[in-house]
Amino acid sequence: MTKPPLPITITKLEMKARPATVRPHLRHDQDGGRVMLLKTRHIPVHFYRYLYDTVGRDHVWVERRRMSDDTLAAIVQDERVEIFVLYCDGAPAGYFELDLRRPPDAELSYFGLISDFIGRGLGGFLLATAIDTAWSKPIERLWVHTNTLDHPRALPLYQQMGFVPYAQEKAEIVPID
């Protein structure tokens, strides 16, 4: 049985210049866990699906779940798409994905933490690192979309870090069983 569509409001945000503020550096989370961020090279599709499904489970991320392995691999293994995985005490804690395929824009395609790691001071660090990484490239604009099913602190965090809303739209997401 197909689940009914869920109404959402999508907020589109952008940043047109690198923020001047100092970005946090983190070696441990608030619980004392050792933190490491690694850029993937040619990420295996099964590992990408694990990250996407685990981070997005509570927020009804479905778009990439509907893609074939070949279609997904063509995106996430493209040399112009950068994926960074956050580890805490050796376990994956979250990730971000920068899509640099449409210069001079960069898209923060996906960003999030696995639920076990939310509330440990990692979200601001991860987003700040994503922003710094994007602005280390020859871009003129960094943009991201969020919606009302994302974590309730997502939109305020984006704005706190310097993103400015430029549009909103109503839509529906059809959950996958």
N, C-alpha and C positions, 0 to 999 in steps of 0.2 A: 504494500500500500504506500502510495506517495504521500509524503508529508506536505502540508499546505505551505505556501510561500510565507516568508516572514517579511513584514514591512521594515525598511531601514531608511535612515537619512545618512547620506554620504556627504562628508565634509572634505572639500579639496583644499589643500594647503600648499603654500610655496614659500621659498626663501630665495631672494634674488642677490644676496651677497653673503659672504662668509661672516658668521657672527664674530664680534670682537671679544666676546667674553672668553675667559680661560675655561678649558674643558677639564673635567675631572679625570684623574688617573686612579686606577683601582688595582690593588694587589690582592685584597681580601674582601669578601662580602661582609655584611653586618654580623653574620654568625661566625666569622673567622675562617670561612672557606677560601681556599686558594683559587684565584681567578686567572684564567688565561683566555685570550681571544686569538683564534687562528683563521687565516684566510684559506679557503679550500681551493684546491686545484683539481679541475675535472671531477666534481662531486659525483659520486655514484647516485643514480636515481633513487635507489632504495633508501639511502641515507637521507637524501633530500626529502623524500616522502615522509620518513620518520619525523624529521624536524617540522615540516609543514603541518602534518597531521597532529603532532603532539602540541605544538604551540597554538595552532588554530582550532583545536577541538572545541574549546569552550566559546569560541567566537564565530562559529559556523563558516570557517574558511572552506570553500568547496570548489572554487574555480580550478585549481591545479589537481584536485582529486579526480576531476572529470577528464583530465588529459591522459592520452596514451603515454606510455613510457618514452616512445620516440619523440613525440611532440614536446614533452617536458624536458627531455635531455637536450633538445635543440635550443631551449631557452637557458637552462641552468648551467649548461656546459659551454655556452658561448663565451669567448674570451672577453667580451664587453660586458658581461654580467659577473659581478663580484659578490661572493657569499662568504660571510664571516661567521664562524660558530663560536659562541661563548661557552666555556667550560668552567665548572666550579668543582673543585676537588676531583677532577678527571671525568665528571659526568656532563653531557651536553645540558646547557641551561637555557639556551636561546640562540637566536641568530638574526642577522639582517642581510638583506639582499639589495644591492645597488644595480640598477639597470642603466648602462651608459651607451645604449645602442642608438639613441636619438640626440646626438649633440646639437646644440650646446646645453641641452637639458640632461639632468640625471633624475631618475626616479628612485625613491626609496620604496621598492616594490613590496617588500615584506620586512617586518620588524616585530619581534616579540620574544617573550620569555615563556619557558615551560612553567606551568602553574606552581610546581614545587618551589620555584625560585623567585616568585613574585613576593615583594615586600622585604627583600634583602638588600636593597640599595643598588641593584644591578641595572635597572631600566634606564636611569639617567646616564649612567656610564656607557651603556650599549648605544643609546641614541646619540650621545655626544660623539662617540667614536664613529658612528655612521656618518654624521654630519661632517666631521673633520676629514674622513676618508673621501667623501664626495667632493668636498671643496679643495682637496689636494689635486683634483683633476681639472682640466681646462673646461670648466662649465660656467654657465651664466645663470642657471636656475636649478634649484633642487626642489622637487615636489613629492608629495605623498597624499594618499587618500586614507581616510579612516571612516568608520561608520558606527552607528549606535549599537552594534553588537560587539564591537571591540571592547577591550578593557575600559572601564569608566575613567581611568586616569590617562588614557592614551591622548585624547584631544588636549587636555590641559598641559600634558608634558610636551607635546609638539609645540604648542604656543609658547610655553616657558622657554623652550630651546631656540625660539626665533622664527618658527613657521607662522605664516599669516594666512588665515582663511581667505579664499577668493571666490568660492562658489559652494552651494549646497544643492543637493537634488534628492528626490525621493526615489526609491527603488524597492525591489523585492529580491530576496534570496530564497531559492528552493533548497532546503536541506537535503542531504544525502542520508539514507537510512544506514 
